[in-house]
């Protein structure tokens, strides 16, 4: 059973730091590459950059809870919730369809 986990590409669990600007303040976040990949997937789905997504999540968490005690942990949990909802087929459509990327049409 563990074989599917232990044979994961080590690059996925290698941690990488990135600087993110939230309201003009630069902060450094250290996450494993897999989480950066999932955040990029969520951001693309909603027509945003990864930095825009992180700032939006930060703002929404501040509005809801009034504080962000551990942004990196919150982002990891957000990624896991996204993947869980995606796997179960319960992932809602993006909240703001206007922010979604336009579909590419090919000429035939």
N, C-alpha and C positions, 0 to 999 in steps of 0.2 A: 504494500500500500504506500509506504513512504517514498517509494521510487519516483512517483510522479512529482514529488516535492524536492527531493534531494538532487534530481537531475536538472533542476531549473538552471538556466544560464546565470552564472554568478554576477553578470553585469546587472541583472534585475534587482539584486539585493545589495548592490553597492550603493552607498549613500553619496549624494551629491548636494552641495550647497549652491543656492541661487539667491541673488539679491532681488528683492521685490519691493516696488515702491507703492506704498499705501498712503494716500493723501499727502504726497510729497515727502514722506518719511521712508527712507530706505531701511529695510530689515532683511536679515539673512535667514533663510529657511533651509534646513537640512532634511532631505527626504530620500528614501531609496528610489532608484531610477524607475522602478515599476510604478510607484505613486506619481512621479512626474509624468509618466506616460498616460496614466489614467486621467490626471488633471487636464492634460492637453486634449485628450479625447472628449472630456466633458465640455471644455471650453469651445472646441471646434463644433460640437453639437449645438451649442448655444450661440455660435457666431462671435465668439470672443477670443482674445488671446488668453494664455494661461495667467498672466499677471492681472488682466482685467477680471478674470474669474475669481482669483484669490482675493482681490480687493472687494469684489461684490459679496463673496462669502463672509469676509471679515465684517463688512458693513451690516449684513443681515444678522450675523451672530451678535454684534454689538447692540443692534436694535432689539433683538429678542432677549438677550441675557444681560446686557449692560457691561460685559467684560469678555475678554478673550484670554483666558489664563494660559493656554498652550495651543497656539495656532497650528504648529506642525502635527500634533496629535489629532486636532480637529480635522485637518485636511486628510489625514490617513483614514479616519473613521468615515469621512464624507466619501472618499474613494470606495471604501468597502461597501457602504450603503448603496452607492451608485451601481457597483457590480452586482450586488445582491438583487436589487430591483430589476436590473437588466436581465439577469439570469432567470428570474421568475416571470418575466414578461409584464411586470407591474410598473415599469418606468414611465412616468407621465411625459407627455409632449413638453417641449421647451416652453417656459412661461411666456416668453415674448417672441412670437413668430417673426416679428419684424426684424429681430436681431439675427435670425438664422441666415446662413450663407445662401446666396441664390443658387438654384440648381443649375448645373451645367447642361446645356443642350447641345447635342451633336447634330451636324447636318448630315443628311442621308443622301 
